[in-house]
Each structure stands twice: as C-alpha cells, then as structure tokens.
C-alpha cells in the first residue's frame, strides 16, 4: 500500500499485493486494496472482480468487518461500474 498511497509505483503496488494474496487469498482487506490498486491502473474489469470477491468473503466475517467491508466494497463497485467501458 505504501507504493499506491504515495503515488510511487502502482505497478509495484499491484505486484506486491498479488504476492501477499497468494499467501492469504481470502483476506478481505487485501482484496479490497487490490481492487483500489487495479482501479488506479485502469484495470476496471479485474478491479470489479476483486471488489466483488472481497464483498463475498466479507459476508462470512464477524459483524464489524462484515459491515465495514460490505460498505467499502459496495461504494467501490458502484464507482467501478460507472467507469466500465
């Protein structure tokens, strides 16, 4: 997230996030952040897939995480679908 949040290298951010998700593919927070990174790269279709996956996994989380990541992902998905070509 350092590379992404500081506008240093979005491609490196995407690479590192993908590696992190290899070790924990159902991590809702990392999936959400991967969707943000993909959005900034312009990969809208893949960002939608990752945001939807994060949302789906959030439905199985504890109530606090479920509420937070459901909200975050729904907002992101709405934005992504408006940008979809």
PDB file of N, CA, C and O in Angstrom, chain B, residues numbered from 101:
ATOM      1  N   UNK B 101       0.823  -1.188   0.000  1.00  0.00           N
ATOM      2  CA  UNK B 101       0.000   0.000   0.000  1.00  0.00           C
ATOM      3  C   UNK B 101       0.869   1.254   0.000  1.00  0.00           C
ATOM      4  O   UNK B 101       0.428   2.313  -0.445  1.00  0.00           O
ATOM      5  N   UNK B 102       2.088   1.142   0.492  1.00  0.00           N
ATOM      6  CA  UNK B 102       2.991   2.302   0.510  1.00  0.00           C
ATOM      7  C   UNK B 102       3.175   2.850  -0.903  1.00  0.00           C
ATOM      8  O   UNK B 102       3.075   4.058  -1.119  1.00  0.00           O
ATOM      9  N   UNK B 103       3.442   1.974  -1.860  1.00  0.00           N
ATOM     10  CA  UNK B 103       3.651   2.407  -3.240  1.00  0.00           C
ATOM     11  C   UNK B 103       2.395   3.046  -3.816  1.00  0.00           C
ATOM     12  O   UNK B 103       2.475   4.036  -4.542  1.00  0.00           O
ATOM     13  N   UNK B 104       1.254   2.489  -3.497  1.00  0.00           N
ATOM     14  CA  UNK B 104      -0.023   3.002  -4.002  1.00  0.00           C
ATOM     15  C   UNK B 104      -0.393   4.329  -3.337  1.00  0.00           C
ATOM     16  O   UNK B 104      -0.684   5.311  -4.019  1.00  0.00           O
ATOM     17  N   UNK B 105      -0.379   4.352  -2.016  1.00  0.00           N
ATOM     18  CA  UNK B 105      -0.832   5.524  -1.282  1.00  0.00           C
ATOM     19  C   UNK B 105       0.058   6.749  -1.493  1.00  0.00           C
ATOM     20  O   UNK B 105      -0.400   7.884  -1.358  1.00  0.00           O
ATOM     21  N   UNK B 106       1.309   6.523  -1.817  1.00  0.00           N
ATOM     22  CA  UNK B 106       2.240   7.629  -2.019  1.00  0.00           C
ATOM     23  C   UNK B 106       2.508   7.912  -3.494  1.00  0.00           C
ATOM     24  O   UNK B 106       3.435   8.647  -3.834  1.00  0.00           O
ATOM     25  N   UNK B 107       1.693   7.325  -4.364  1.00  0.00           N
ATOM     26  CA  UNK B 107       1.818   7.529  -5.814  1.00  0.00           C
ATOM     27  C   UNK B 107       3.246   7.313  -6.310  1.00  0.00           C
ATOM     28  O   UNK B 107       3.757   8.089  -7.118  1.00  0.00           O
ATOM     29  N   UNK B 108       3.880   6.259  -5.821  1.00  0.00           N
ATOM     30  CA  UNK B 108       5.257   5.977  -6.198  1.00  0.00           C
ATOM     31  C   UNK B 108       5.312   5.064  -7.414  1.00  0.00           C
ATOM     32  O   UNK B 108       5.967   5.380  -8.408  1.00  0.00           O
ATOM     33  N   UNK B 109       4.618   3.927  -7.332  1.00  0.00           N
ATOM     34  CA  UNK B 109       4.689   2.947  -8.418  1.00  0.00           C
ATOM     35  C   UNK B 109       3.495   2.001  -8.304  1.00  0.00           C
ATOM     36  O   UNK B 109       3.540   1.020  -7.562  1.00  0.00           O
ATOM     37  N   UNK B 110       2.446   2.299  -9.031  1.00  0.00           N
ATOM     38  CA  UNK B 110       1.229   1.499  -8.942  1.00  0.00           C
ATOM     39  C   UNK B 110       1.452   0.073  -9.448  1.00  0.00           C
ATOM     40  O   UNK B 110       0.814  -0.863  -8.967  1.00  0.00           O
ATOM     41  N   UNK B 111       2.351  -0.093 -10.412  1.00  0.00           N
ATOM     42  CA  UNK B 111       2.628  -1.443 -10.893  1.00  0.00           C
ATOM     43  C   UNK B 111       3.316  -2.285  -9.826  1.00  0.00           C
ATOM     44  O   UNK B 111       3.015  -3.469  -9.672  1.00  0.00           O
ATOM     45  N   UNK B 112       4.237  -1.675  -9.093  1.00  0.00           N
ATOM     46  CA  UNK B 112       4.910  -2.386  -7.991  1.00  0.00           C
ATOM     47  C   UNK B 112       3.899  -2.686  -6.888  1.00  0.00           C
ATOM     48  O   UNK B 112       3.933  -3.759  -6.285  1.00  0.00           O
ATOM     49  N   UNK B 113       3.006  -1.745  -6.627  1.00  0.00           N
ATOM     50  CA  UNK B 113       1.958  -1.970  -5.632  1.00  0.00           C
ATOM     51  C   UNK B 113       1.104  -3.176  -6.025  1.00  0.00           C
ATOM     52  O   UNK B 113       0.787  -4.018  -5.185  1.00  0.00           O
ATOM     53  N   UNK B 114       0.736  -3.253  -7.295  1.00  0.00           N
ATOM     54  CA  UNK B 114      -0.068  -4.376  -7.783  1.00  0.00           C
ATOM     55  C   UNK B 114       0.694  -5.693  -7.647  1.00  0.00           C
ATOM     56  O   UNK B 114       0.125  -6.712  -7.254  1.00  0.00           O
ATOM     57  N   UNK B 115       1.963  -5.663  -7.970  1.00  0.00           N
ATOM     58  CA  UNK B 115       2.795  -6.864  -7.881  1.00  0.00           C
ATOM     59  C   UNK B 115       2.896  -7.359  -6.432  1.00  0.00           C
ATOM     60  O   UNK B 115       2.730  -8.549  -6.164  1.00  0.00           O
ATOM     61  N   UNK B 116       3.165  -6.458  -5.523  1.00  0.00           N
ATOM     62  CA  UNK B 116       3.315  -6.844  -4.119  1.00  0.00           C
ATOM     63  C   UNK B 116       1.994  -7.313  -3.512  1.00  0.00           C
ATOM     64  O   UNK B 116       1.977  -8.257  -2.721  1.00  0.00           O
ATOM     65  N   UNK B 117       0.898  -6.665  -3.874  1.00  0.00           N
ATOM     66  CA  UNK B 117      -0.403  -7.078  -3.357  1.00  0.00           C
ATOM     67  C   UNK B 117      -0.772  -8.466  -3.875  1.00  0.00           C
ATOM     68  O   UNK B 117      -1.331  -9.278  -3.137  1.00  0.00           O
ATOM     69  N   UNK B 118      -0.463  -8.737  -5.136  1.00  0.00           N
ATOM     70  CA  UNK B 118      -0.737 -10.067  -5.694  1.00  0.00           C
ATOM     71  C   UNK B 118       0.063 -11.131  -4.947  1.00  0.00           C
ATOM     72  O   UNK B 118      -0.457 -12.210  -4.661  1.00  0.00           O
ATOM     73  N   UNK B 119       1.306 -10.838  -4.633  1.00  0.00           N
ATOM     74  CA  UNK B 119       2.135 -11.789  -3.878  1.00  0.00           C
ATOM     75  C   UNK B 119       1.570 -12.007  -2.479  1.00  0.00           C
ATOM     76  O   UNK B 119       1.527 -13.137  -1.993  1.00  0.00           O
ATOM     77  N   UNK B 120       1.142 -10.943  -1.842  1.00  0.00           N
ATOM     78  CA  UNK B 120       0.572 -11.069  -0.495  1.00  0.00           C
ATOM     79  C   UNK B 120      -0.693 -11.926  -0.530  1.00  0.00           C
ATOM     80  O   UNK B 120      -0.924 -12.730   0.373  1.00  0.00           O
ATOM     81  N   UNK B 121      -1.503 -11.758  -1.560  1.00  0.00           N
ATOM     82  CA  UNK B 121      -2.740 -12.528  -1.666  1.00  0.00           C
ATOM     83  C   UNK B 121      -2.501 -13.993  -2.008  1.00  0.00           C
ATOM     84  O   UNK B 121      -3.366 -14.832  -1.759  1.00  0.00           O
ATOM     85  N   UNK B 122      -1.353 -14.307  -2.570  1.00  0.00           N
ATOM     86  CA  UNK B 122      -1.022 -15.718  -2.803  1.00  0.00           C
ATOM     87  C   UNK B 122      -0.978 -16.474  -1.481  1.00  0.00           C
ATOM     88  O   UNK B 122      -1.356 -17.644  -1.417  1.00  0.00           O
ATOM     89  N   UNK B 123      -0.522 -15.814  -0.438  1.00  0.00           N
ATOM     90  CA  UNK B 123      -0.404 -16.440   0.874  1.00  0.00           C
ATOM     91  C   UNK B 123      -1.722 -16.430   1.652  1.00  0.00           C
ATOM     92  O   UNK B 123      -1.929 -17.263   2.535  1.00  0.00           O
ATOM     93  N   UNK B 124      -2.595 -15.508   1.332  1.00  0.00           N
ATOM     94  CA  UNK B 124      -3.868 -15.381   2.042  1.00  0.00           C
ATOM     95  C   UNK B 124      -4.940 -14.905   1.065  1.00  0.00           C
ATOM     96  O   UNK B 124      -5.357 -13.749   1.127  1.00  0.00           O
ATOM     97  N   UNK B 125      -5.391 -15.780   0.164  1.00  0.00           N
ATOM     98  CA  UNK B 125      -6.274 -15.365  -0.936  1.00  0.00           C
ATOM     99  C   UNK B 125      -7.680 -14.917  -0.535  1.00  0.00           C
ATOM    100  O   UNK B 125      -8.409 -14.370  -1.363  1.00  0.00           O
ATOM    101  N   UNK B 126      -8.065 -15.136   0.709  1.00  0.00           N
ATOM    102  CA  UNK B 126      -9.408 -14.739   1.136  1.00  0.00           C
ATOM    103  C   UNK B 126      -9.384 -13.540   2.082  1.00  0.00           C
ATOM    104  O   UNK B 126     -10.379 -13.267   2.755  1.00  0.00           O
ATOM    105  N   UNK B 127      -8.278 -12.831   2.141  1.00  0.00           N
ATOM    106  CA  UNK B 127      -8.152 -11.682   3.046  1.00  0.00           C
ATOM    107  C   UNK B 127      -8.956 -10.516   2.475  1.00  0.00           C
ATOM    108  O   UNK B 127      -8.577  -9.924   1.464  1.00  0.00           O
ATOM    109  N   UNK B 128     -10.054 -10.199   3.124  1.00  0.00           N
ATOM    110  CA  UNK B 128     -10.973  -9.196   2.571  1.00  0.00           C
ATOM    111  C   UNK B 128     -10.339  -7.814   2.452  1.00  0.00           C
ATOM    112  O   UNK B 128     -10.618  -7.080   1.503  1.00  0.00           O
ATOM    113  N   UNK B 129      -9.501  -7.464   3.397  1.00  0.00           N
ATOM    114  CA  UNK B 129      -8.854  -6.151   3.346  1.00  0.00           C
ATOM    115  C   UNK B 129      -7.879  -6.040   2.197  1.00  0.00           C
ATOM    116  O   UNK B 129      -7.843  -5.025   1.501  1.00  0.00           O
ATOM    117  N   UNK B 130      -7.088  -7.077   1.994  1.00  0.00           N
ATOM    118  CA  UNK B 130      -6.127  -7.037   0.889  1.00  0.00           C
ATOM    119  C   UNK B 130      -6.834  -7.102  -0.457  1.00  0.00           C
ATOM    120  O   UNK B 130      -6.403  -6.455  -1.412  1.00  0.00           O
ATOM    121  N   UNK B 131      -7.913  -7.872  -0.549  1.00  0.00           N
ATOM    122  CA  UNK B 131      -8.667  -7.927  -1.804  1.00  0.00           C
ATOM    123  C   UNK B 131      -9.265  -6.556  -2.130  1.00  0.00           C
ATOM    124  O   UNK B 131      -9.254  -6.125  -3.283  1.00  0.00           O
ATOM    125  N   UNK B 132      -9.781  -5.883  -1.114  1.00  0.00           N
ATOM    126  CA  UNK B 132     -10.335  -4.546  -1.311  1.00  0.00           C
ATOM    127  C   UNK B 132      -9.241  -3.594  -1.802  1.00  0.00           C
ATOM    128  O   UNK B 132      -9.444  -2.828  -2.743  1.00  0.00           O
ATOM    129  N   UNK B 133      -8.090  -3.657  -1.153  1.00  0.00           N
ATOM    130  CA  UNK B 133      -6.986  -2.778  -1.540  1.00  0.00           C
ATOM    131  C   UNK B 133      -6.452  -3.131  -2.931  1.00  0.00           C
ATOM    132  O   UNK B 133      -6.037  -2.251  -3.685  1.00  0.00           O
ATOM    133  N   UNK B 134      -6.467  -4.415  -3.260  1.00  0.00           N
ATOM    134  CA  UNK B 134      -6.048  -4.813  -4.607  1.00  0.00           C
ATOM    135  C   UNK B 134      -7.005  -4.211  -5.638  1.00  0.00           C
ATOM    136  O   UNK B 134      -6.575  -3.769  -6.704  1.00  0.00           O
ATOM    137  N   UNK B 135      -8.284  -4.195  -5.325  1.00  0.00           N
ATOM    138  CA  UNK B 135      -9.257  -3.576  -6.236  1.00  0.00           C
ATOM    139  C   UNK B 135      -8.968  -2.091  -6.414  1.00  0.00           C
ATOM    140  O   UNK B 135      -9.067  -1.572  -7.526  1.00  0.00           O
ATOM    141  N   UNK B 136      -8.612  -1.402  -5.336  1.00  0.00           N
ATOM    142  CA  UNK B 136      -8.256   0.018  -5.438  1.00  0.00           C
ATOM    143  C   UNK B 136      -7.037   0.220  -6.340  1.00  0.00           C
ATOM    144  O   UNK B 136      -7.009   1.128  -7.171  1.00  0.00           O
ATOM    145  N   UNK B 137      -6.045  -0.630  -6.164  1.00  0.00           N
ATOM    146  CA  UNK B 137      -4.828  -0.538  -6.978  1.00  0.00           C
ATOM    147  C   UNK B 137      -5.154  -0.799  -8.443  1.00  0.00           C
ATOM    148  O   UNK B 137      -4.697  -0.069  -9.323  1.00  0.00           O
ATOM    149  N   UNK B 138      -5.932  -1.824  -8.703  1.00  0.00           N
ATOM    150  CA  UNK B 138      -6.305  -2.157 -10.079  1.00  0.00           C
ATOM    151  C   UNK B 138      -7.117  -1.023 -10.711  1.00  0.00           C
ATOM    152  O   UNK B 138      -6.962  -0.721 -11.894  1.00  0.00           O
ATOM    153  N   UNK B 139      -7.965  -0.413  -9.924  1.00  0.00           N
ATOM    154  CA  UNK B 139      -8.732   0.740 -10.415  1.00  0.00           C
ATOM    155  C   UNK B 139      -7.778   1.845 -10.853  1.00  0.00           C
ATOM    156  O   UNK B 139      -7.950   2.432 -11.922  1.00  0.00           O
ATOM    157  N   UNK B 140      -6.783   2.124 -10.036  1.00  0.00           N
ATOM    158  CA  UNK B 140      -5.852   3.207 -10.381  1.00  0.00           C
ATOM    159  C   UNK B 140      -5.010   2.859 -11.600  1.00  0.00           C
ATOM    160  O   UNK B 140      -4.535   3.753 -12.300  1.00  0.00           O
ATOM    161  N   UNK B 141      -4.821   1.566 -11.859  1.00  0.00           N
ATOM    162  CA  UNK B 141      -4.104   1.136 -13.065  1.00  0.00           C
ATOM    163  C   UNK B 141      -5.003   1.188 -14.301  1.00  0.00           C
ATOM    164  O   UNK B 141      -4.520   1.087 -15.428  1.00  0.00           O
ATOM    165  N   UNK B 142      -6.304   1.344 -14.086  1.00  0.00           N
ATOM    166  CA  UNK B 142      -7.237   1.369 -15.200  1.00  0.00           C
ATOM    167  C   UNK B 142      -7.783   0.004 -15.566  1.00  0.00           C
ATOM    168  O   UNK B 142      -8.467  -0.141 -16.580  1.00  0.00           O
ATOM    169  N   UNK B 143      -7.490  -0.998 -14.752  1.00  0.00           N
ATOM    170  CA  UNK B 143      -7.970  -2.358 -15.000  1.00  0.00           C
ATOM    171  C   UNK B 143      -9.312  -2.542 -14.291  1.00  0.00           C
ATOM    172  O   UNK B 143      -9.410  -3.222 -13.269  1.00  0.00           O
ATOM    173  N   UNK B 144     -10.329  -1.923 -14.858  1.00  0.00           N
ATOM    174  CA  UNK B 144     -11.641  -1.841 -14.221  1.00  0.00           C
ATOM    175  C   UNK B 144     -12.297  -3.212 -14.067  1.00  0.00           C
ATOM    176  O   UNK B 144     -12.855  -3.511 -13.011  1.00  0.00           O
ATOM    177  N   UNK B 145     -12.239  -4.037 -15.089  1.00  0.00           N
ATOM    178  CA  UNK B 145     -12.883  -5.352 -15.004  1.00  0.00           C
ATOM    179  C   UNK B 145     -12.282  -6.204 -13.893  1.00  0.00           C
ATOM    180  O   UNK B 145     -13.013  -6.838 -13.133  1.00  0.00           O
ATOM    181  N   UNK B 146     -10.966  -6.223 -13.794  1.00  0.00           N
ATOM    182  CA  UNK B 146     -10.301  -7.002 -12.741  1.00  0.00           C
ATOM    183  C   UNK B 146     -10.570  -6.388 -11.369  1.00  0.00           C
ATOM    184  O   UNK B 146     -10.730  -7.111 -10.386  1.00  0.00           O
ATOM    185  N   UNK B 147     -10.621  -5.069 -11.299  1.00  0.00           N
ATOM    186  CA  UNK B 147     -10.938  -4.395 -10.033  1.00  0.00           C
ATOM    187  C   UNK B 147     -12.338  -4.781  -9.566  1.00  0.00           C
ATOM    188  O   UNK B 147     -12.558  -4.994  -8.374  1.00  0.00           O
ATOM    189  N   UNK B 148     -13.272  -4.871 -10.485  1.00  0.00           N
ATOM    190  CA  UNK B 148     -14.640  -5.293 -10.134  1.00  0.00           C
ATOM    191  C   UNK B 148     -14.619  -6.707  -9.578  1.00  0.00           C
ATOM    192  O   UNK B 148     -15.272  -6.987  -8.573  1.00  0.00           O
ATOM    193  N   UNK B 149     -13.884  -7.589 -10.213  1.00  0.00           N
ATOM    194  CA  UNK B 149     -13.808  -8.972  -9.738  1.00  0.00           C
ATOM    195  C   UNK B 149     -13.250  -9.041  -8.318  1.00  0.00           C
ATOM    196  O   UNK B 149     -13.785  -9.766  -7.479  1.00  0.00           O
ATOM    197  N   UNK B 150     -12.189  -8.299  -8.044  1.00  0.00           N
ATOM    198  CA  UNK B 150     -11.563  -8.335  -6.718  1.00  0.00           C
ATOM    199  C   UNK B 150     -12.451  -7.685  -5.663  1.00  0.00           C
ATOM    200  O   UNK B 150     -12.539  -8.186  -4.542  1.00  0.00           O
ATOM    201  N   UNK B 151     -13.106  -6.587  -5.999  1.00  0.00           N
ATOM    202  CA  UNK B 151     -14.012  -5.937  -5.052  1.00  0.00           C
ATOM    203  C   UNK B 151     -15.201  -6.852  -4.740  1.00  0.00           C
ATOM    204  O   UNK B 151     -15.639  -6.936  -3.593  1.00  0.00           O
ATOM    205  N   UNK B 152     -15.712  -7.528  -5.751  1.00  0.00           N
ATOM    206  CA  UNK B 152     -16.826  -8.454  -5.532  1.00  0.00           C
ATOM    207  C   UNK B 152     -16.393  -9.630  -4.664  1.00  0.00           C
ATOM    208  O   UNK B 152     -17.143 -10.082  -3.800  1.00  0.00           O
ATOM    209  N   UNK B 153     -15.184 -10.120  -4.898  1.00  0.00           N
ATOM    210  CA  UNK B 153     -14.650 -11.216  -4.097  1.00  0.00           C
ATOM    211  C   UNK B 153     -14.481 -10.777  -2.642  1.00  0.00           C
ATOM    212  O   UNK B 153     -14.828 -11.519  -1.724  1.00  0.00           O
ATOM    213  N   UNK B 154     -13.954  -9.585  -2.436  1.00  0.00           N
ATOM    214  CA  UNK B 154     -13.811  -9.050  -1.089  1.00  0.00           C
ATOM    215  C   UNK B 154     -15.180  -8.931  -0.420  1.00  0.00           C
ATOM    216  O   UNK B 154     -15.342  -9.299   0.743  1.00  0.00           O
ATOM    217  N   UNK B 155     -16.144  -8.426  -1.149  1.00  0.00           N
ATOM    218  CA  UNK B 155     -17.506  -8.311  -0.622  1.00  0.00           C
ATOM    219  C   UNK B 155     -18.054  -9.676  -0.224  1.00  0.00           C
ATOM    220  O   UNK B 155     -18.620  -9.839   0.857  1.00  0.00           O
ATOM    221  N   UNK B 156     -17.877 -10.656  -1.111  1.00  0.00           N
ATOM    222  CA  UNK B 156     -18.398 -12.003  -0.844  1.00  0.00           C
ATOM    223  C   UNK B 156     -17.762 -12.612   0.405  1.00  0.00           C
ATOM    224  O   UNK B 156     -18.464 -13.187   1.237  1.00  0.00           O
ATOM    225  N   UNK B 157     -16.446 -12.491   0.545  1.00  0.00           N
ATOM    226  CA  UNK B 157     -15.775 -13.018   1.730  1.00  0.00           C
ATOM    227  C   UNK B 157     -16.174 -12.240   2.984  1.00  0.00           C
ATOM    228  O   UNK B 157     -16.218 -12.810   4.074  1.00  0.00           O
ATOM    229  N   UNK B 158     -16.461 -10.964   2.844  1.00  0.00           N
ATOM    230  CA  UNK B 158     -16.872 -10.150   3.986  1.00  0.00           C
ATOM    231  C   UNK B 158     -18.185 -10.643   4.582  1.00  0.00           C
ATOM    232  O   UNK B 158     -18.433 -10.461   5.774  1.00  0.00           O
ATOM    233  N   UNK B 159     -19.023 -11.263   3.766  1.00  0.00           N
ATOM    234  CA  UNK B 159     -20.305 -11.751   4.263  1.00  0.00           C
ATOM    235  C   UNK B 159     -20.130 -12.865   5.281  1.00  0.00           C
ATOM    236  O   UNK B 159     -21.054 -13.165   6.038  1.00  0.00           O
ATOM    237  N   UNK B 160     -18.946 -13.485   5.308  1.00  0.00           N
ATOM    238  CA  UNK B 160     -18.666 -14.571   6.255  1.00  0.00           C
ATOM    239  C   UNK B 160     -17.870 -14.082   7.466  1.00  0.00           C
ATOM    240  O   UNK B 160     -17.567 -14.869   8.363  1.00  0.00           O
ATOM    241  N   UNK B 161     -17.534 -12.811   7.498  1.00  0.00           N
ATOM    242  CA  UNK B 161     -16.681 -12.259   8.559  1.00  0.00           C
ATOM    243  C   UNK B 161     -17.509 -11.892   9.794  1.00  0.00           C
ATOM    244  O   UNK B 161     -18.739 -11.957   9.785  1.00  0.00           O
ATOM    245  N   UNK B 162     -16.797 -11.506  10.850  1.00  0.00           N
ATOM    246  CA  UNK B 162     -17.501 -11.065  12.059  1.00  0.00           C
ATOM    247  C   UNK B 162     -18.320  -9.819  11.716  1.00  0.00           C
ATOM    248  O   UNK B 162     -18.039  -9.149  10.722  1.00  0.00           O
ATOM    249  N   UNK B 163     -19.316  -9.510  12.520  1.00  0.00           N
ATOM    250  CA  UNK B 163     -20.237  -8.413  12.179  1.00  0.00           C
ATOM    251  C   UNK B 163     -19.561  -7.072  11.896  1.00  0.00           C
ATOM    252  O   UNK B 163     -19.977  -6.357  10.985  1.00  0.00           O
ATOM    253  N   UNK B 164     -18.541  -6.725  12.652  1.00  0.00           N
ATOM    254  CA  UNK B 164     -17.879  -5.439  12.448  1.00  0.00           C
ATOM    255  C   UNK B 164     -17.169  -5.392  11.088  1.00  0.00           C
ATOM    256  O   UNK B 164     -17.326  -4.430  10.336  1.00  0.00           O
ATOM    257  N   UNK B 165     -16.393  -6.429  10.779  1.00  0.00           N
ATOM    258  CA  UNK B 165     -15.715  -6.476   9.481  1.00  0.00           C
ATOM    259  C   UNK B 165     -16.711  -6.585   8.341  1.00  0.00           C
ATOM    260  O   UNK B 165     -16.540  -5.963   7.293  1.00  0.00           O
ATOM    261  N   UNK B 166     -17.745  -7.373   8.550  1.00  0.00           N
ATOM    262  CA  UNK B 166     -18.773  -7.519   7.522  1.00  0.00           C
ATOM    263  C   UNK B 166     -19.385  -6.167   7.177  1.00  0.00           C
ATOM    264  O   UNK B 166     -19.523  -5.829   6.002  1.00  0.00           O
ATOM    265  N   UNK B 167     -19.744  -5.406   8.180  1.00  0.00           N
ATOM    266  CA  UNK B 167     -20.369  -4.098   7.949  1.00  0.00           C
ATOM    267  C   UNK B 167     -19.412  -3.158   7.228  1.00  0.00           C
ATOM    268  O   UNK B 167     -19.789  -2.511   6.251  1.00  0.00           O
ATOM    269  N   UNK B 168     -18.176  -3.082   7.709  1.00  0.00           N
ATOM    270  CA  UNK B 168     -17.208  -2.142   7.141  1.00  0.00           C
ATOM    271  C   UNK B 168     -16.846  -2.492   5.704  1.00  0.00           C
ATOM    272  O   UNK B 168     -16.893  -1.629   4.828  1.00  0.00           O
ATOM    273  N   UNK B 169     -16.487  -3.744   5.451  1.00  0.00           N
ATOM    274  CA  UNK B 169     -16.054  -4.104   4.102  1.00  0.00           C
ATOM    275  C   UNK B 169     -17.217  -4.264   3.133  1.00  0.00           C
ATOM    276  O   UNK B 169     -17.033  -4.123   1.924  1.00  0.00           O
ATOM    277  N   UNK B 170     -18.393  -4.550   3.634  1.00  0.00           N
ATOM    278  CA  UNK B 170     -19.564  -4.537   2.749  1.00  0.00           C
ATOM    279  C   UNK B 170     -19.778  -3.122   2.238  1.00  0.00           C
ATOM    280  O   UNK B 170     -19.977  -2.905   1.043  1.00  0.00           O
ATOM    281  N   UNK B 171     -19.736  -2.158   3.160  1.00  0.00           N
ATOM    282  CA  UNK B 171     -19.935  -0.753   2.787  1.00  0.00           C
ATOM    283  C   UNK B 171     -18.842  -0.287   1.828  1.00  0.00           C
ATOM    284  O   UNK B 171     -19.143   0.282   0.778  1.00  0.00           O
ATOM    285  N   UNK B 172     -17.585  -0.521   2.175  1.00  0.00           N
ATOM    286  CA  UNK B 172     -16.469  -0.085   1.325  1.00  0.00           C
ATOM    287  C   UNK B 172     -16.555  -0.681  -0.076  1.00  0.00           C
ATOM    288  O   UNK B 172     -16.383   0.022  -1.071  1.00  0.00           O
ATOM    289  N   UNK B 173     -16.821  -1.974  -0.142  1.00  0.00           N
ATOM    290  CA  UNK B 173     -16.866  -2.628  -1.443  1.00  0.00           C
ATOM    291  C   UNK B 173     -18.071  -2.208  -2.267  1.00  0.00           C
ATOM    292  O   UNK B 173     -17.962  -2.083  -3.486  1.00  0.00           O
ATOM    293  N   UNK B 174     -19.200  -1.990  -1.645  1.00  0.00           N
ATOM    294  CA  UNK B 174     -20.371  -1.548  -2.410  1.00  0.00           C
ATOM    295  C   UNK B 174     -20.142  -0.170  -3.019  1.00  0.00           C
ATOM    296  O   UNK B 174     -20.529   0.076  -4.161  1.00  0.00           O
ATOM    297  N   UNK B 175     -19.515   0.727  -2.266  1.00  0.00           N
ATOM    298  CA  UNK B 175     -19.189   2.058  -2.796  1.00  0.00           C
ATOM    299  C   UNK B 175     -18.208   1.929  -3.959  1.00  0.00           C
ATOM    300  O   UNK B 175     -18.383   2.559  -5.002  1.00  0.00           O
ATOM    301  N   UNK B 176     -17.179   1.110  -3.769  1.00  0.00           N
ATOM    302  CA  UNK B 176     -16.182   0.914  -4.825  1.00  0.00           C
ATOM    303  C   UNK B 176     -16.807   0.271  -6.056  1.00  0.00           C
ATOM    304  O   UNK B 176     -16.545   0.705  -7.178  1.00  0.00           O
ATOM    305  N   UNK B 177     -17.614  -0.740  -5.866  1.00  0.00           N
ATOM    306  CA  UNK B 177     -18.258  -1.408  -7.001  1.00  0.00           C
ATOM    307  C   UNK B 177     -19.154  -0.451  -7.784  1.00  0.00           C
ATOM    308  O   UNK B 177     -19.178  -0.484  -9.014  1.00  0.00           O
ATOM    309  N   UNK B 178     -19.878   0.386  -7.079  1.00  0.00           N
ATOM    310  CA  UNK B 178     -20.725   1.368  -7.759  1.00  0.00           C
ATOM    311  C   UNK B 178     -19.875   2.292  -8.628  1.00  0.00           C
ATOM    312  O   UNK B 178     -20.213   2.561  -9.781  1.00  0.00           O
ATOM    313  N   UNK B 179     -18.775   2.772  -8.066  1.00  0.00           N
ATOM    314  CA  UNK B 179     -17.868   3.653  -8.800  1.00  0.00           C
ATOM    315  C   UNK B 179     -17.249   2.931 -10.001  1.00  0.00           C
ATOM    316  O   UNK B 179     -17.169   3.489 -11.096  1.00  0.00           O
ATOM    317  N   UNK B 180     -16.820   1.710  -9.789  1.00  0.00           N
ATOM    318  CA  UNK B 180     -16.187   0.946 -10.876  1.00  0.00           C
ATOM    319  C   UNK B 180     -17.164   0.686 -12.017  1.00  0.00           C
ATOM    320  O   UNK B 180     -16.805   0.809 -13.188  1.00  0.00           O
ATOM    321  N   UNK B 181     -18.377   0.334 -11.679  1.00  0.00           N
ATOM    322  CA  UNK B 181     -19.361   0.037 -12.723  1.00  0.00           C
ATOM    323  C   UNK B 181     -19.708   1.264 -13.552  1.00  0.00           C
ATOM    324  O   UNK B 181     -20.080   1.140 -14.719  1.00  0.00           O
ATOM    325  N   UNK B 182     -19.591   2.443 -12.960  1.00  0.00           N
ATOM    326  CA  UNK B 182     -19.805   3.680 -13.717  1.00  0.00           C
ATOM    327  C   UNK B 182     -18.645   3.953 -14.673  1.00  0.00           C
ATOM    328  O   UNK B 182     -18.825   4.608 -15.700  1.00  0.00           O
ATOM    329  N   UNK B 183     -17.463   3.455 -14.337  1.00  0.00           N
ATOM    330  CA  UNK B 183     -16.276   3.668 -15.163  1.00  0.00           C
ATOM    331  C   UNK B 183     -16.075   2.590 -16.217  1.00  0.00           C
ATOM    332  O   UNK B 183     -15.240   2.730 -17.110  1.00  0.00           O
ATOM    333  N   UNK B 184     -16.839   1.522 -16.107  1.00  0.00           N
ATOM    334  CA  UNK B 184     -16.671   0.379 -17.010  1.00  0.00           C
ATOM    335  C   UNK B 184     -17.001   0.802 -18.435  1.00  0.00           C
ATOM    336  O   UNK B 184     -18.034   1.420 -18.694  1.00  0.00           O
ATOM    337  N   UNK B 185     -16.089   0.452 -19.366  1.00  0.00           N
ATOM    338  CA  UNK B 185     -16.312   0.839 -20.770  1.00  0.00           C
ATOM    339  C   UNK B 185     -17.493   0.140 -21.394  1.00  0.00           C
ATOM    340  O   UNK B 185     -17.797   0.368 -22.565  1.00  0.00           O
TER     341      UNK B 185
END
